[in-house]
Amino acid sequence: MKIRIKFSKTGTMKFIGHLDIMRYFQKAMRRSEVDIAYSEGFSPHQKMSFAAPLGVGLTSSGEYFDIEVHSTDSSAEMIRRINETMADGMEVLSYVQLPEDSKNAMSLVAAADYEVTFWKGRQPVPDVCQCFSEFCSQQGIEILKKTKKSQQLVDIKPLILESGCSQHHEEYPVIFMKLSAGSVNNLKPELVMQAFYAFIGSEFDPFAIEVKRLELYGAAESGLKPLESFGTVIE
């Protein structure tokens, strides 16, 4: 039986890297007595795969991983049991059953929502929202993308699927962006912000912003939909 679990990662847990998060959930599955399936062979390991690694320093309310189980209780009961073992900053949000022929979360990822805020007094210009709107309205947004062997100009505009900016408080503009994600076309929000800073003639300061991933989407016939909606709640 295939299960997809959605979780949030906040607070000081944002400083924990992806490999440690994997080990953390392996232990959490044992502590909460999830009837998880193991691989065969000389070194059996839990059948678990994560959707998309989250960079160190980023928080999220929409992380996913898939597991295989031999048996399970209801979604509500499993969420309760797993959350009883969680550390501060980690919380399981949903637990759904996937069709047996479902692709794993990693192969489904096609887009991600991000929210970018600025630390107090660190926004580059007073009218961030207006400047960001002008930045996104360009016909093309070229950046210099570096690889191990070369570097080339790349237009990232087609990879910015949606964008916006709201001024909830006078000092705190909030930037929203839906970006292409996955193994084929993957755009990091930090790269967009770097291009934005260049557009307004400022030097990019990665420590002036805070990035939160809001959701991960998979491609379906009806369009993009959150990864959890590929499964069904277990009653």
C-alpha positions as CSV (number, residue, x, y, z in Angstrom):
1,M,0.0,0.0,0.0
2,K,1.4,3.4,-1.0
3,I,1.1,6.4,1.3
4,R,2.0,10.0,0.7
5,I,2.8,12.2,3.8
6,K,2.8,16.0,3.8
7,F,4.7,17.8,6.5
8,S,5.9,21.3,7.5
9,K,9.4,22.3,8.5
10,T,9.6,25.6,10.5
11,G,11.6,27.4,13.1
12,T,15.2,26.1,13.9
13,M,14.5,22.9,11.9
14,K,15.2,25.0,8.7
15,F,18.9,24.6,9.5
16,I,18.7,20.7,9.2
17,G,19.8,19.4,5.9
18,H,17.9,17.0,3.6
19,L,19.9,13.8,4.5
20,D,19.3,14.4,8.2
21,I,15.6,15.0,7.6
22,M,15.5,11.6,5.8
23,R,17.2,9.9,8.8
24,Y,14.8,11.8,11.1
25,F,11.7,10.4,9.5
26,Q,13.2,6.9,9.3
27,K,13.4,7.0,13.1
28,A,10.0,8.7,13.4
29,M,8.4,5.8,11.4
30,R,9.9,3.3,13.9
31,R,8.9,5.4,17.0
32,S,5.3,5.8,15.9
33,E,5.1,2.1,14.9
34,V,4.2,2.6,11.3
35,D,3.9,-0.8,9.6
36,I,6.4,0.4,6.9
37,A,7.7,-2.0,4.2
38,Y,11.5,-2.7,3.9
39,S,13.5,-3.5,0.9
40,E,15.0,-7.0,0.6
41,G,18.7,-8.0,0.5
42,F,21.6,-7.9,2.9
43,S,20.9,-4.3,3.9
44,P,17.2,-3.7,4.1
45,H,16.0,-0.1,4.3
46,Q,12.6,1.5,4.6
47,K,10.8,2.1,1.3
48,M,10.7,5.9,1.5
49,S,11.3,8.6,-1.1
50,F,11.1,12.4,-0.8
51,A,9.6,14.7,-3.4
52,A,12.1,17.5,-3.6
53,P,15.0,18.4,-1.3
54,L,14.5,21.7,0.5
55,G,17.6,24.0,0.8
56,V,19.1,24.6,4.2
57,G,17.7,27.8,5.7
58,L,14.3,27.5,4.0
59,T,11.1,26.8,5.9
60,S,8.1,25.0,4.3
61,S,4.5,24.2,4.8
62,G,4.3,21.8,1.8
63,E,7.0,19.0,2.0
64,Y,6.2,15.5,0.9
65,F,7.5,11.9,1.0
66,D,6.1,8.6,0.0
67,I,6.3,5.3,1.9
68,E,5.0,1.8,1.4
69,V,3.2,0.1,4.3
70,H,1.8,-3.4,4.9
71,S,-1.1,-2.1,6.9
72,T,-2.4,1.3,8.2
73,D,-4.9,2.9,10.5
74,S,-7.0,5.9,9.4
75,S,-5.3,9.0,8.2
76,A,-6.4,11.0,11.3
77,E,-5.0,8.3,13.6
78,M,-1.7,8.0,11.7
79,I,-1.2,11.8,11.7
80,R,-1.8,11.8,15.5
81,R,0.7,8.9,16.1
82,I,3.4,10.3,14.0
83,N,3.0,13.9,15.4
84,E,3.4,12.5,18.9
85,T,7.0,11.7,18.0
86,M,7.8,15.0,16.2
87,A,10.3,17.6,17.4
88,D,9.4,21.3,17.5
89,G,9.3,22.7,14.0
90,M,8.2,19.5,12.3
91,E,4.5,18.5,11.9
92,V,2.7,16.0,9.7
93,L,-0.2,17.7,7.9
94,S,-1.8,15.0,5.8
95,Y,-1.6,11.2,5.3
96,V,-3.2,9.9,2.1
97,Q,-3.4,6.6,0.3
98,L,-2.2,6.5,-3.3
99,P,-3.4,4.3,-6.2
100,E,-1.1,1.3,-6.6
101,D,0.0,2.5,-10.1
102,S,0.8,6.0,-8.8
103,K,4.2,7.6,-9.6
104,N,6.4,8.5,-6.7
105,A,6.4,12.1,-5.5
106,M,9.9,12.9,-6.9
107,S,9.0,12.1,-10.5
108,L,5.7,14.0,-10.3
109,V,7.0,17.4,-9.1
110,A,6.4,20.1,-11.7
111,A,6.1,23.3,-9.8
112,A,6.4,24.9,-6.4
113,D,5.0,28.0,-4.6
114,Y,7.3,30.2,-2.6
115,E,6.9,33.2,-0.4
116,V,9.8,35.7,0.1
117,T,9.9,38.2,2.9
118,F,12.6,40.7,3.9
119,W,14.1,41.0,7.4
120,K,13.1,44.3,9.0
121,G,15.0,47.2,7.5
122,R,16.7,45.0,4.8
123,Q,14.4,45.5,1.8
124,P,16.4,46.9,-1.1
125,V,14.0,49.7,-2.2
126,P,11.0,51.4,-0.6
127,D,8.6,50.4,-3.3
128,V,9.5,46.7,-3.6
129,C,6.1,45.6,-4.9
130,Q,6.0,48.1,-7.8
131,C,9.6,47.2,-8.8
132,F,8.9,43.5,-8.6
133,S,5.8,43.9,-10.9
134,E,8.0,45.8,-13.4
135,F,10.7,43.1,-13.1
136,C,8.2,40.3,-13.9
137,S,6.6,42.2,-16.7
138,Q,9.8,42.1,-18.8
139,Q,9.6,40.1,-22.0
140,G,12.6,38.1,-20.9
141,I,14.7,37.7,-17.7
142,E,18.2,36.6,-18.5
143,I,20.6,35.4,-15.9
144,L,24.2,34.0,-16.2
145,K,23.9,30.3,-15.3
146,K,27.1,28.6,-14.3
147,T,27.8,24.9,-14.6
148,K,30.9,22.9,-13.8
149,K,32.3,23.4,-17.3
150,S,30.8,26.6,-18.7
151,Q,28.4,29.5,-18.2
152,Q,25.7,30.8,-20.4
153,L,22.8,33.3,-20.5
154,V,19.5,31.7,-19.7
155,D,16.0,33.2,-19.9
156,I,14.2,32.2,-16.8
157,K,10.9,34.1,-17.6
158,P,9.2,31.0,-18.9
159,L,10.0,29.2,-15.7
160,I,8.2,31.8,-13.6
161,L,4.6,30.5,-13.8
162,E,3.0,33.1,-11.5
163,S,4.2,36.0,-9.5
164,G,2.9,38.8,-7.2
165,C,3.6,41.1,-4.4
166,S,1.5,42.3,-1.5
167,Q,2.1,45.0,1.1
168,H,0.5,43.6,4.2
169,H,2.2,46.1,6.4
170,E,4.1,49.3,5.5
171,E,7.5,47.8,6.2
172,Y,6.8,44.2,5.2
173,P,6.2,43.4,1.5
174,V,5.6,39.8,0.7
175,I,6.6,38.4,-2.7
176,F,4.9,35.3,-4.1
177,M,6.1,33.1,-7.0
178,K,5.1,29.8,-8.5
179,L,8.2,28.4,-10.2
180,S,8.9,25.4,-12.4
181,A,10.4,22.6,-10.3
182,G,11.5,19.0,-10.9
183,S,14.3,17.2,-12.7
184,V,13.8,18.9,-16.1
185,N,13.1,22.6,-15.4
186,N,14.0,23.7,-11.9
187,L,14.2,27.3,-10.9
188,K,15.2,28.3,-7.3
189,P,13.6,31.4,-5.8
190,E,17.0,32.7,-4.7
191,L,18.0,32.9,-8.4
192,V,14.9,34.9,-9.2
193,M,15.7,37.3,-6.3
194,Q,19.2,37.6,-7.5
195,A,17.9,38.7,-11.0
196,F,15.5,41.1,-9.3
197,Y,18.3,42.8,-7.3
198,A,20.2,43.2,-10.5
199,F,17.2,44.7,-12.2
200,I,16.9,47.4,-9.5
201,G,20.6,48.0,-9.5
202,S,21.3,46.5,-6.0
203,E,23.8,43.9,-4.8
204,F,22.0,40.7,-3.9
205,D,22.1,40.0,-0.1
206,P,20.9,36.4,0.5
207,F,20.8,37.2,4.3
208,A,18.3,40.0,3.8
209,I,15.5,37.6,2.7
210,E,13.6,34.7,4.1
211,V,12.2,32.0,1.8
212,K,9.3,29.7,2.6
213,R,8.1,26.9,0.3
214,L,4.3,26.8,0.5
215,E,3.4,23.9,-1.8
216,L,4.6,21.3,-4.3
217,Y,2.6,20.5,-7.4
218,G,2.4,17.6,-9.8
219,A,1.3,17.7,-13.4
220,A,-2.1,16.1,-14.1
221,E,-4.4,16.1,-17.1
222,S,-6.4,18.9,-15.5
223,G,-3.2,21.0,-14.9
224,L,-1.1,21.4,-11.8
225,K,-2.4,20.1,-8.5
226,P,-0.9,19.7,-5.0
227,L,0.8,16.4,-4.5
228,E,-1.5,15.4,-1.6
229,S,-4.5,15.6,-4.0
230,F,-3.2,12.6,-5.9
231,G,-4.3,10.4,-3.0
232,T,-7.4,9.9,-0.8
233,V,-7.9,10.2,2.9
234,I,-8.2,6.9,4.7
235,E,-11.3,6.8,6.9
